[in-house]
């Protein structure tokens, strides 16, 4: 197959969408497919493909919006026609890619990776939430199908008028993220003693991630476990404010690769109270690293965590219940058993299985487009 990805985020950006896309691209290429990536030129990457201009999101410049490039893309794809196009982000670049593909009769799948409509309230733009949802629905319904990473998000989108939804789960690299990466030296650098409990948060340091509940969780544990250490990994618009208000925590900034894997494995609890995820790759990364994850019961946690068995799940958006689960995890006498079960659960979610499913779904789209073209010629 000749597959073109269109995205506003890609490696080396440290977010779940970029990680997912790089895995999909790598997996397809390893299986012998030709893959092209259209992305913002500002991203420092060795990736081959078309680079396009972009602009940063107001108040959050790390998030890029690619410019609409319909004429450029249509001309490019007319000369070198892909079999199928995957539009991973819903910015003007993604919308123009779907328009170009429709004009050429090329099947174009879209991906629903981010709840942008929920972000509006967190960035002081609540009146735009309905308008954003309407825009997203129209864009995705113009694509051949929309890939969604979790069943509960599919159910929500279906109720809101999104059509042709397909489940595409996510995987995790259990070789990279592993309990074997645990480092006592790293723990010591955090101020943790041999028997200390360490809680960690990994993700954007941004309003949409419900950071006040991470802070409250860490403080509540500290009240009961005096030598507890709280660690934040990531960057974002709220980082400087968080550092100023809570200098008692450890701040690592953005980490990648082995450094990130070592931080995960050297902690004990993973605290993740976000309520805006479509999946949450970090949940699987933490489980693969052998951590006791505390998260709300939706998205990745709903798919992979059995409460009290391989992690802890709280009722959605119930902060009091979330704190109860955090304290339960911190006080658990069977934490080693829970953490081992988390690792074993993560081992069942390999990327190779996800790639095979993705291949089959793309082939189905291509076959459907070919059948429709043949029928049209016959008429």
C-alpha positions in Angstrom: 0.0 0.0 0.0 1.0 3.6 -0.5 -0.2 5.5 2.6 0.0 9.2 3.3 -0.3 10.5 6.9 -1.4 14.2 7.4 -0.7 15.5 10.9 0.1 18.7 12.8 2.1 16.7 15.5 4.8 14.2 15.1 8.1 13.0 16.7 10.0 14.4 18.4 7.1 16.2 20.1 6.4 14.5 23.4 2.7 13.7 23.3 0.5 10.6 22.8 -0.7 11.5 19.3 2.9 11.9 18.0 4.0 8.6 19.7 1.0 6.8 18.2 1.6 8.1 14.7 5.3 7.3 14.7 4.5 3.8 15.8 1.9 3.4 13.0 4.3 4.8 10.4 7.2 2.6 11.6 5.0 -0.5 11.7 3.6 0.0 8.2 7.1 0.5 6.8 8.4 -2.6 8.5 5.6 -4.5 6.8 6.7 -3.3 3.4 4.3 -0.4 2.8 5.3 3.0 1.4 4.5 5.8 3.8 4.6 9.5 3.3 4.1 12.1 6.1 2.8 15.6 5.6 3.6 17.7 8.7 4.6 21.2 9.9 8.0 22.3 8.8 8.8 23.6 12.3 9.1 20.0 13.6 12.8 19.0 13.7 12.6 15.6 12.1 14.4 13.4 9.6 11.1 12.1 8.4 10.6 12.2 4.6 7.6 13.9 3.2 6.0 17.3 2.7 6.6 20.1 5.2 4.0 22.8 5.6 3.8 26.2 7.4 2.0 26.3 10.7 1.0 28.6 13.6 1.0 27.9 17.4 -2.2 27.6 19.4 -2.9 30.9 21.4 -1.4 30.5 24.9 0.1 27.1 24.0 2.6 27.6 21.2 3.8 24.0 21.4 0.5 22.9 19.8 0.7 23.6 16.0 -2.0 24.3 13.5 -1.0 23.5 9.9 -2.1 25.9 7.2 -4.7 24.7 4.6 -2.9 23.3 1.6 -5.6 21.8 -0.6 -4.2 22.9 -3.9 -0.7 21.8 -3.0 -1.9 18.4 -1.7 -4.2 17.8 -4.6 -1.4 18.5 -7.1 1.0 16.3 -5.2 -1.4 13.4 -5.0 -2.4 13.8 -8.6 1.2 13.3 -9.6 1.9 10.5 -7.1 -1.4 9.0 -6.0 -1.6 7.4 -2.6 -3.9 4.4 -2.1 -5.2 5.8 1.1 -4.8 8.9 3.3 -4.9 9.1 7.1 -5.7 12.5 8.5 -4.6 12.4 12.2 -5.4 16.0 13.2 -8.4 18.2 12.6 -6.8 21.6 11.9 -7.2 23.5 8.6 -4.4 21.3 7.2 -6.3 18.2 8.0 -9.6 19.6 6.6 -7.9 20.6 3.4 -6.3 17.2 3.1 -9.8 15.6 3.3 -11.1 18.0 0.6 -8.2 17.2 -1.7 -8.6 13.5 -1.2 -12.4 13.7 -1.9 -11.7 15.7 -5.1 -9.4 12.9 -6.3 -11.5 10.0 -5.2 -8.9 8.8 -2.7 -10.2 7.2 0.5 -9.3 9.4 3.5 -9.6 8.1 7.1 -9.5 10.5 10.0 -8.4 10.0 13.5 -10.1 11.3 16.6 -7.2 11.6 19.0 -8.0 14.7 21.0 -11.1 16.1 22.7 -10.5 19.7 21.4 -14.1 20.7 22.2 -13.4 20.0 25.9 -10.2 22.1 25.8 -12.1 25.3 25.0 -13.4 25.7 28.6 -9.9 25.1 30.0 -8.5 27.9 27.8 -11.1 30.5 28.7 -13.1 30.0 25.6 -16.2 28.1 26.8 -18.5 29.6 24.2 -16.5 27.9 21.4 -17.1 24.4 22.8 -20.3 23.9 20.8 -18.9 25.5 17.6 -15.8 23.3 17.9 -17.8 20.1 18.3 -19.9 21.1 15.2 -16.6 21.7 13.2 -15.2 18.4 14.3 -18.4 16.5 13.5 -18.5 18.0 10.0 -14.9 17.3 9.3 -14.9 13.7 10.5 -18.2 13.0 8.7 -16.6 14.1 5.4 -13.9 11.4 5.8 -14.4 7.8 4.7 -14.2 6.7 8.4 -12.9 7.9 11.7 -10.6 5.9 13.8 -11.2 6.2 17.6 -8.9 4.7 20.3 -11.5 3.6 22.9 -15.1 2.2 22.9 -16.5 4.8 25.3 -15.4 7.6 23.1 -17.0 5.9 20.1 -20.3 5.8 22.1 -20.0 9.5 23.0 -19.3 10.5 19.4 -22.1 8.3 18.0 -24.5 10.1 20.3 -23.3 13.4 18.9 -23.9 12.5 15.3 -20.4 11.3 14.2 -20.7 8.6 11.6 -18.6 5.6 10.3 -16.6 5.2 13.5 -14.0 2.5 13.7 -12.1 1.3 16.8 -8.3 1.4 16.6 -6.8 0.6 20.0 -3.3 1.6 21.0 -0.3 -0.5 22.1 2.8 0.0 24.3 6.5 -0.9 23.9 7.0 -3.3 26.8 10.7 -3.5 26.1 11.2 0.2 26.4 8.8 0.6 29.4 9.8 -2.0 31.9 10.3 -2.4 35.7 13.9 -3.5 34.8 14.7 0.2 34.2 14.2 1.1 37.9 17.1 3.1 39.3 17.9 3.5 43.0 20.4 6.3 42.2 17.6 8.2 40.5 15.3 7.7 43.4 18.1 9.0 45.7 18.4 12.1 43.6 14.7 12.8 44.3 15.3 12.5 48.0 13.6 9.2 48.3 14.9 6.7 50.9 14.9 2.9 50.3 11.4 2.4 51.7 9.9 5.7 50.4 6.8 5.8 48.2 7.2 7.9 45.0 4.2 9.1 43.0 4.7 10.4 39.4 2.7 12.3 36.9 3.7 12.2 33.2 2.1 14.5 30.6 1.5 18.0 29.6 1.7 20.6 32.4 -1.5 22.3 31.1 -5.0 23.3 32.3 -6.8 20.4 30.5 -4.9 17.8 32.5 -6.6 18.5 35.8 -3.3 19.2 37.6 -4.8 20.6 40.8 -6.0 17.1 41.5 -2.5 15.7 41.0 -1.2 18.2 43.5 -4.0 17.4 46.0 -3.3 13.7 45.6 0.4 14.2 46.4 -0.4 16.4 49.4 -2.9 13.9 50.8 -0.4 11.1 50.5 2.3 13.3 52.2 0.0 13.8 55.2 0.0 10.0 55.8 3.4 9.0 54.3 5.9 11.7 55.5 8.7 10.5 53.2 6.5 10.5 50.1 8.0 12.1 47.0 6.0 13.6 44.2 7.5 13.8 40.7 6.2 15.7 37.6 7.5 14.9 34.1 6.5 17.2 31.2 6.3 20.8 30.1 3.5 23.2 29.4 2.0 26.6 30.1 1.3 25.8 33.8 4.8 24.6 34.7 6.3 27.8 36.0 3.2 28.5 38.1 3.3 24.9 39.5 6.9 25.2 40.4 6.4 28.4 42.2 3.4 27.2 44.2 4.8 23.8 45.0 8.6 23.8 45.2 8.5 20.6 47.3 7.9 18.4 44.3 10.5 17.2 41.7 10.2 18.6 38.2 12.0 16.8 35.4 10.8 18.7 32.3 10.3 16.8 29.1 11.9 13.3 28.9 12.1 10.8 26.1 13.3 7.3 25.4 15.4 5.6 28.1 15.3 8.7 30.4 11.5 8.6 30.4 11.4 4.8 30.9 13.8 5.1 33.9 11.6 7.8 35.5 8.5 5.7 35.2 10.1 2.5 36.5 11.7 4.3 39.5 8.3 5.5 40.8 5.7 3.4 42.7 2.4 5.1 41.8 1.2 6.8 38.7 -1.4 9.5 39.3 -3.5 10.5 36.3 -6.7 12.4 36.9 -7.2 13.9 33.4 -10.8 13.9 32.2 -10.2 15.0 28.6 -8.4 12.0 27.2 -9.5 9.9 24.2 -7.2 7.2 25.4 -4.1 8.2 27.4 -1.0 6.4 26.3 0.7 7.3 29.5 -1.6 4.9 31.4 -0.2 1.9 29.4 3.3 3.2 29.6 3.0 3.3 33.4 1.4 -0.1 33.6 4.2 -1.6 31.4 6.7 0.0 33.8 5.2 -1.9 36.7 3.4 1.0 38.4 0.1 1.1 40.3 -2.0 3.4 38.2 -4.7 5.6 39.6 -7.0 7.0 36.9 -10.6 7.8 36.2 -12.6 4.8 34.8 -12.8 5.7 31.1 -10.5 5.6 28.1 -7.4 3.5 28.6 -8.1 2.9 32.3 -11.6 1.5 31.4 -10.1 -0.8 28.8 -7.1 -2.1 30.8 -7.5 -1.5 34.6 -9.5 -3.8 36.9 -9.9 -1.9 40.1 -7.8 -3.3 43.0 -6.3 -6.0 40.8 -3.9 -4.3 38.3 -4.5 -0.7 39.3 -7.1 1.6 40.7 -10.0 3.3 38.9 -12.2 6.1 40.3 -15.7 7.1 39.2 -15.4 9.6 36.3 -14.8 13.2 37.4 -15.5 12.3 41.1 -12.5 14.0 42.7 -13.3 12.7 46.2 -13.4 9.2 45.0 -10.2 9.7 43.1 -8.4 10.8 46.3 -9.8 7.7 48.1 -8.3 5.5 45.4 -5.0 7.4 45.5 -4.8 6.8 49.3 -5.8 3.2 48.8 -3.0 2.7 46.3 -0.5 4.4 48.6 -1.4 2.3 51.6 -1.8 -1.1 49.8 0.1 -3.9 51.4 -0.2 -6.0 48.2 1.3 -3.2 46.0 3.9 -5.6 44.5 1.1 -8.0 43.3 -0.9 -5.1 41.8 2.2 -3.8 40.0 3.1 -7.2 38.6 -0.5 -7.6 37.4 -0.3 -4.2 35.7 2.9 -5.2 33.9 1.3 -8.5 32.8 -1.8 -6.6 31.5 0.3 -4.2 29.5 2.2 -7.1 27.8 -1.0 -8.1 26.1 -1.2 -4.7 24.2 1.6 -5.0 21.7 2.0 -2.6 18.8 2.4 -5.4 16.3 -1.2 -6.5 16.9 -2.4 -2.8 16.5 -0.5 -2.5 13.2 -2.0 -5.6 11.8 -5.5 -4.4 12.6 -4.7 -1.0 11.1 -3.5 -2.6 7.9 -6.7 -4.6 7.5 -8.8 -1.5 8.1 -6.9 0.5 5.5 -7.1 -2.3 2.9 -10.9 -2.4 3.5 -11.1 1.3 2.8 -9.1 0.9 -0.4 -11.2 -2.0 -1.6 -14.4 -0.1 -0.8 -13.1 2.9 -2.9 -12.1 0.6 -5.8 -15.5 -1.1 -5.7 -17.3 2.2 -5.8 -15.2 3.4 -8.7 -15.9 0.2 -10.7 -19.6 0.6 -10.1 -19.5 4.2 -11.2 -17.7 3.2 -14.4 -20.2 0.5 -15.1 -23.0 3.1 -15.0 
